[in-house]
Amino acid sequence: MTDIAVNLEHVSKRFIRHVDRRNSLKERIIRGRSRTSEDFWAVKDVSIEIPKGSVFGLIGHNGSGKSTLLKLMSGIYRPTEGKIHTDGRLAALIELGAGFHPDMTGLENIKLNGSILGLSRKEINDSTQAIIDFSGLREFINDPVKHYSSGMYVRLGFSVAVHMKPDILIVDEVLAVGDEEFQRRCEDHLYSLRRAGKTIIVVSHGMGQLESLCDEISWLEHGQVQETGPATKVIRSYLERVNNQESVRNAEISADRSEDEGSLRAGSGQIRTRSIALRNVENKPLDHAETGSTTRLAVTLNAKESILGPNVRLAIQHEGGALVTMLNNHRLGTDLGVVNGDFTVFVDLLNTPLLPGRYRIHIDVFDHTGAKLLDNWSDALEFPVRRQRGEIGQGFVELPAQFTLSTQQE
Amino acid sequence: MLSDLYARRALIWAFANRDFATRYRSSVLGWAWSLLQPLATLLVFAVVFSVVFRIVPPPLGADPSRGSYAAFLFTGLVTWNLFNSLIVLSMSQLKSNGELLRKVQFPGWAPIFGASIVQLVQVLLELIVLILMFFWQRNVGWTWILAIPILVAMALFAQGIGLMLSILNARFGDVQYIVVVVLGALYFLTPVIYPMSMVEDTASNLVIFIQANPVAWFVQAMHDVMYSLQAPEWWVIPGLLLLGVLTFIVGLAVFNRNSEDIGELL
């Protein structure tokens, strides 16, 4: 007996990706072994010790190898390299109700699922009642599960799995199922397993949930462990990385957003919008706008000939699809005069009254009469709005408004 | 290896129960359906081969002056069906339980044995019909007892082959089509619809092929003990048992060796 429940020693898992997979005997015989195969290391040199009685979390992007690692721990996959040692009965909730047969009743499925998960018949009989009670499906237990809703299905699956009294429970993203009440019951159950000294291994994207549940977390990136340590610390560095990457991506997007991107353009073409970029008042490029501080949209255009008094119109749309507002220089009383060649129009969103979220900008350029469309660029820019302090708020805009108190009768 | 099977007997039973419960659940006549198919085959074959092709059945053990083509044919059909159905069913089990095998860790042979148990019950029902048929023909003898070891050997033999083919079929999707073709050819190389004596008379150069076919050994032994009421030579039944047990053990070993990462293949 050691105090390590799961010990991974330099575990790697390779998948062979066949570019054209020869999975019929005929092809294998006619064309020989596939030569164009590619190795893909889903998990690479992972060493983790998970102590008994701890709750261990795995985080990382989609495709970072979390689920593969869980399948390795639960024995569904064999490691290509390295060793995995588990101590105690292991139950994996990779997918709830995976073994349910639609034509069989809930009760029959409990027995089937229990045996698949490794329970003896006696253990199944002993816990059937508890499983039914936990699932809250007593009335429906003799109906075929094909008549169950997806929520009921998962509830039954979860109930079976947690009642196999595992020493090690592996949970893959399954806590996000069922209604609020059932989710809470699942979470309570996990806490009680934890109190009972069981080891729990969780994969989730719910950082809040992980932070409150886990002792330790490993952060996986491209199949490798990026960081292992106390939950709060690892989650913080993970989120930092995610935020940084997002800024980089947005900066790239705004830098790249130029005319040549092949977007569909309408209008006569006498003027073309070349690019649009997000800046601050000092003309420094920004990757996001900040609620409450002025944001400048620098729109660079090119006139193929002399054009008198064009009207540049910006439509600001919220990610939800709602049009927030339209701005144009004519309405705001700015005459651009006669333009020819390259020119840039600054549109300053004073104290950016937009609430946090993502916004899109569509640009239209009209002639001085407003009747002729010279250029149109839909989805010219998409940018996030953030807020340093304070609440996120409801809706799209923060109207400049003022509340005062008056006790005077009107 | 075999102790694993015992240790996970609850799992095998669970799969068998599942297949029992679902096989004929949605049909009114239930198990009666399962007998309809072999009986219909029997009827069609009996008419076609005894009336149209005028195949003469060998003499019945209890009364050499008579023969019953239907009883002869059904003896062979029951034996052949045992072989054929175990292989075809086993072969498809990994694929049809693939969803499960990808997500939960359990031995891949469990659903195969579960399905086979259900099929064995089906064979038992057919056997009861066969016995009733022989009672009706008043062709009863002590040699019937010998059918038990023969059928056990046949089941083990078929299961061993089925285990190996199931792995192959999980890897290569077209194996099942090839196997069906091969089984079709093997069927005609097995004395089910014709008696061996007929081949010896009319196509003696085929005899060697039929004698090289192990399924024919089982079917012939069944003809001997059920129809002709003769005990085969003393070494036949031990030989068949040995063949069955060996094939099963080899099949299981091959299966175990190749099924550890079955979850990835499916």
Interface residues (C-beta under 8 A of the other chain):
Chain A: F15 N23 S24 L25 K26 R28 K71 S74 G75 I76 Y77 R78 A92 I94 E95 A98 G99 H101 D103 M104 E108 K111 L112 G114 S115 I116 L117 G118 L119 S120 R121 I124
Chain B: A10 L11 W13 A14 F15 N17 R18 A21 T22 R25 S26 E99 L100 L101 R102 K103 V104 Q105 F106 L168 R171 F172 G173 D174 V175 I178 E260 D261 G263 E264
